[in-house]
Amino acid sequence: MYNRYLIVAGVLRQGNQVLLVRQRRRGDPSDAWELPGGVVEDGELLTEALAREIREETGLKALAIGPLAYSVQLDNAAGEFQLLVFIFEVGEWEGTICTADPDGLILEANFLPLPEAIGRLRSLPWQSMREPVVAYLSGEAGPGSVWLYRRQPEGDERLVKQS
């Protein structure tokens, strides 16, 4: 059975800082710093899902979502799954950071200085998550870039195309 997952995440900035969440993944004992976001639920538009995920993971209310920062497609060569990921700039937001994650996976959320945020994102174990966000935040990839990856049968990911 081939499963498709639609995922959204947001880039929230405060001066020269970027909001990251530290979360653990189900079945993974380690945690990772990532952009806030998650799976789009049935019946949700991308922007609605992102607003919900930001509220749940950080307590902040997204007021202006867009433009598209970049997108990622990860296809599994074994034909098991496909991820479609859309990362948006969040131009306006309000509130105070206070996580309310119903899944209990978010450990903390903080605005980090851009160099520190990039450093933490460089440690993401998944190439398809790490490369695009680091390139985008470093200014090496422009808004609207598309990253296409294929996970090989042995488990490693390979960049097929970036435009």
N, C-alpha and C positions, 0 to 999 in steps of 0.2 A: 504494500500500500504506500502510495506516494503522498506525503504530507507537505503542505505549504503553510508557512508561518509568515504573517505580516507583522512587522515590528516598526515602532517609531521611537525616536529619542530626540531630545532637545538640547540646544546650546544656549544656556542662560549666562549672560555676562553682567558683571558688576564692576565697572571700571576695567582694570587689567586683570580681573579674576574671572574664573569659569566655575560654574556649579558642577560638582561631581557627587555621586553617591557611592558609598562603600557598601557592597552587597555580597552576600554569599549565594551560591547557586545550589539548587536541590541536588543532593548526592555528591557535592564537592566540599571537602572540609576547608578549603582556602576561600578567601574573599578577594574581591577585586574592586578597584575604583573605576567607575564608568559614568557616562552621561545618563541623566535620568530618562527613563522610558520603559517600554515593554510591549507586550503583545496587543494588537488591535482585536477587540472583541467583536463578535457578530453584531451587525447593525451600526457599528461606529464608523464615522469618517476618520481619516488619519488625524486631523487636527483635534477632533473630539477625544480620541484615544490618548493623544499626547497631553492634552489638558488634564485628563483624568489621571494619567500616570504621574505627571508632575505634582499634582495635588496630593496623591497618595504617598509618593516617595519623598516629597520635600515639604509639603504643607503650603507651598506657594500657589497662587492663582495666576495662570497664564492668561494675559489679556490680549496679546497680539502675537500670533504664530505665523512665521514665514519671514523670509523666503526659504526655499529648500537649500540646505547647506550642501548635502551630497546624498547619494543613494548607493546601496550595496546589494548585490545579488550573490548568494552562495548556493551553489548547486552541489549535491552529493553525487559523485560519479556512480555510486552503487544504486542510485535511483530511489533512495529512501526518503529524502526530504529536500526542500528548497526554502531558503530564507530570502525574503524581500524586506529590506530595511530602508527607511526614509528618515533622515536626520534634518531637522528644521532649526533655524535660528528662532529664538523666542525674543522678540523685540521689546516686549513690555510685560511686566509681571508685578504682582504685589503680594505682601504678606511677610510672615516671619517663618524661618525654617523650623519645621516641626514634622517629623516623619509620622505617617499614619498608614503604613503599608499593611494591607489586609493579609498578605502572605507571610509577614514577619521576616522577610529576607533582607530588608534595608537596615544596615547597622548604623549608618550616619550619613548626613548630607552637609556639605560645606562648600563655600566659595573658596577656591584656591588660586593663588597667583598663577598666571598663565604658564610660566616655566615649570612650576611644581606640578600643575595639572598635567602638562604634556609628559613630564617624567613619570608620573604615576600611570598614565595611559600607555606608555611604552612597555609597561610590564604586563599588559593584557596577554593571555596565552594564545588568543586566537588571532591569526594574521588578518582575517577579514574584518575584525573589529579594530585592531590596533593600527594598521597602516593608514586607513582612510581618516580616522579622527586625528591622528598625529599630523598627517600631511595637511589636513584642513586647518587645524589650529595653529600650525607653524607657518601657514601662508604658502605652502608648497603646492596645494591643490585649490583651485578656485571654487566658488559657489556653483552648485549644480553639477559637480563632477559625478561620474558614474564609475563604480568599481565592480568588476565581475570576477568572481572566484569559483573554483571548482575544488571540492574536497576529494582527494584521491582515495582509492580503496585502502591504502595503508594509513589513512587518517590525516595526512598533512594537507594543508590548503595551498593552492597555487593561483596566483593572480593570472587571469586569462586576458583581461583588458582593463585599462583605465583611460577614461576620456573626460 
